[in-house]
């Protein structure tokens, strides 16, 4: 996990932070790299751009982790 992605996930609510970091670990282990940006402070939404690899890998693990994916927007279930 890059320092930049660690800083972005740190802005999220505690539960969301863990889920997004898990997503990062899963996609990175499958040669897919994303860069996170515009995390909602203490929230459950973050955006990403695909740097390398396949979008399908991000989609697959977002679904497995219960993350709602709409384009490049990721929203962790809450409440």
C-alpha positions in Angstrom: 0.0 0.0 0.0 1.4 3.4 -1.0 1.8 6.2 1.5 -0.7 8.2 -0.6 -3.4 5.5 -0.3 -2.7 5.0 3.4 -3.2 8.8 3.9 -6.5 8.8 1.9 -7.9 5.8 3.8 -6.9 7.4 7.1 -9.5 10.1 6.4 -12.4 7.6 6.3 -14.6 6.4 9.2 -12.9 3.5 11.1 -15.0 0.7 9.6 -14.7 2.0 6.1 -10.9 2.4 6.5 -10.5 -1.3 7.2 -12.7 -2.4 4.3 -11.0 -0.2 1.7 -7.5 -1.2 2.9 -8.6 -4.9 2.5 -9.7 -4.1 -1.0 -6.3 -2.6 -1.7 -4.5 -5.7 -0.4 -6.7 -8.0 -2.5 -6.3 -6.1 -5.8 -2.6 -5.5 -5.3 -2.1 -9.3 -4.8 -3.6 -9.7 -8.2 -1.3 -7.2 -10.0 -3.9 -4.4 -10.0 -3.0 -1.0 -8.7 -5.4 1.8 -7.9 -4.9 5.3 -6.5 -7.4 6.6 -4.0 -8.5 10.2 -3.8 -11.3 12.5 -2.5 -12.0 10.4 0.6 -15.0 11.9 2.6 -13.6 12.9 6.0 -15.0 10.5 8.6 -17.2 9.1 5.9 -17.8 5.9 3.9 -17.0 7.2 0.3 -13.8 7.3 -1.6 -12.8 7.5 -5.3 -10.1 5.8 -7.2 -8.3 5.7 -10.5 -7.0 2.5 -12.1 -3.2 2.7 -12.6 -2.5 -0.8 -13.8 -4.2 -4.1 -14.1 -7.9 -4.9 -14.7 -11.0 -3.1 -13.7 -12.7 -6.4 -13.3 -10.5 -7.3 -10.4 -11.6 -4.1 -8.5 -15.2 -4.9 -9.3 -14.9 -8.5 -8.1 -13.4 -7.6 -4.7 -15.6 -4.6 -4.1 -18.6 -6.9 -4.5 -17.0 -9.6 -2.2 -16.3 -7.0 0.5 -19.8 -5.4 0.2 -18.6 -2.2 -1.3 -21.0 -0.3 -3.5 -19.2 0.6 -6.7 -20.5 3.2 -9.1 -17.9 4.1 -11.8 -14.9 5.1 -9.8 -16.8 5.8 -6.6 -16.6 3.3 -3.8 -19.0 3.4 -0.8 -18.7 1.1 2.2 -21.9 -0.1 3.6 -22.8 1.4 7.0 -25.6 2.0 9.4 
